[in-house]
Amino acid sequence: MTTLKFPSQVGEDEIVPIITEEQKSRLEWQKFIDETYGSLADENLQRPQQGNYEVREIIE
């Protein structure tokens, strides 16, 4: 396990948050979302017609 330490003082107590690899991965994903969210907001994106789909028999 990789430990990332961020010592901090809270009153007279010192706290050391520990971030595991799984949490680090989640933090990296959240950072990616934060950096890219809304990046296409100014684009005029449109969904084209999806076409006609075949009608299938009902499975009983």
N, C-alpha and C positions, 0 to 999 in steps of 0.2 A: 504494500500500500504506500502510495506517495502521500506525504503530508505537507500541505501548504500551511504555513503558520503566519498568522496576523496578530501578533501580540498587541494587546490593548489594555488600557487601565480603566477600570470601572470602580470609582470610589477607591477603597483601599485594596481591592482585589484585582488581580491580573487575570485576563481571560485569553485563551489561545484557541480560536476556532480551528477545527481540523476539517479539511475538505478531502474527500476520498476521490478515487479515479472516476467513479460513477457520477458523483456530484460535479466533478470537473467537466466531464463530458456534457452534462446538462447545462452547465454554465457556458460552455463554448457554443452549444446550440442556441441558447438564449441570446448570446452576444451576436451570433449570425442573424437571428430573427430581428433583433434590435437594429442592426446595421442595414438590413435589406428591406424592412417593412416600409411600404409606401413608395418603393423605388419606381413602380410603374404607375403611380397615381396620375401622372400627367399624360400618359399614353391613352390613345383612343382605342382600347381593346374591344373587339366585338367577337362574339361567338357565331361562326357561320352555321347555316342550316345543317342538321345532323343526318339528313336523308331519311329514307323509308327503310324500316327494318322488317325482316321477314316475320310472318305470323307463325308461331310454332304450335305444335299440338300440346294440349294440356296434359301434364303428367299426373296420373292419379295414384 
